[in-house]
Amino acid sequence: MKHASLPLYLAASLCSPALQAEDLVPDLPDSAQDSLSPAAAPPLGRFSLELKGQGIADWRKHDSGVASGRVSARLTGAQELTEALGIEVDTRLRSQVNSRESYQIEQDSRLDVQSLAFTWSAIPSWRWIAGRTNIRNGVASGFNPTDWFKENSQVIIESLDTADRREDRLGVVAIEGVWLTAQSILSFGYRPDLHAKPQTAAGNAEVVGLGLDRTNNQDALFVKYAPSPASWDNVSLTLSSLYLRDRPGLGAELSMAMSDNVVLYSEWFGQQRQSLADEAMTPDRDNQRWYNQLALGGTWSAPEVMVNDEDLALSLEYHFNEAGLKQHQLDAWSKAIRSGNPQAGSIAALANVKQEPLATHQAFTRLAWNDFWADNDLSLITTVTPMDGSGFTQLALSIPATTELRLDLKGYHYFGATDTLYGSSGYKDGVMISFIYTL
């Protein structure tokens, strides 16, 4: 069947960029709260079916706008099968139409099995997880250096906010153990190389493709250790290590409550690797060195006397990527962009796949205002590369119409000259409207 009408079309036909994970756009890497266990799920014993309809439109810098519509059904949750055994699921069936292309169900529909894992906890101090699971790490909001398995994991891009995008990615097939004591938490695991072949159900087959060639293309061992915060007096510390063949890495996360309203945090990861420019142009396992990445920031929460029952928070962050472009490299990269050199695009594409800053220095800010008007939530994020003055901003509004129905509005804007990191992305403005019905 070459052409078909979309079922369940809930959306209007305006909204944010219809980006796919392969788009050559300098990307926000991944963010948000730390998680030693798999992706957060609804309460045990309950699955949630989310039906979503979206209208999407984006405007290019040198081209006409693109409008598209997307519908999806997402099943997520966890279930206790016995007292010790449980299952965790996050899978989504989606389909999209685009104003520039005719609809073909085999090319424009996907079943994404983002998580499907079994959990075993026979005694309270031990928990085991086996299967596909979304292992997320990091305390920062705009970029998470210690989020090891984010590379090439994005299945869909519905937001420029990295906190949102951590939810919309493929998990890795792994065996993970978590040991909890009164003094510490120890998490460790193994991700095997599954040798998935392209154009198969295990790889990137149309409609049903598990993407194991993306998430499980190399053996990996990982360990995380976190002492109890109670013994550190308002200080939380996590130490981590990752072993990949020829590319080992070490990381640390540190957060500190300075007062009831101010929290400072940092996140560092060092790894044996190549720089983005070297890897994009001349990949060489024998020509690697140690590179550091850092996210340093803080969050201020408005005191209750200022906002009553509302929740208002402002976060500011500085991101450092030693493997990114230095100033002199950025100048050369800009000249290459102006001349249409494809190698410049390949460097940006690699940063997008790795979901890390393309430049050495980056600044990020987030304003989150929950219940700013009735039960409506507002958020504003901005990312800026001070090295060339380019960046982007996104404004998001979430409106709960009923207990089950929510309306989300997002708008974004890229800024910077056409030879800057974000100005060269090709995108200028866009909006997205989403209707989400949860059963």
Disulfide bonds with the S-S distance in Angstrom:
none
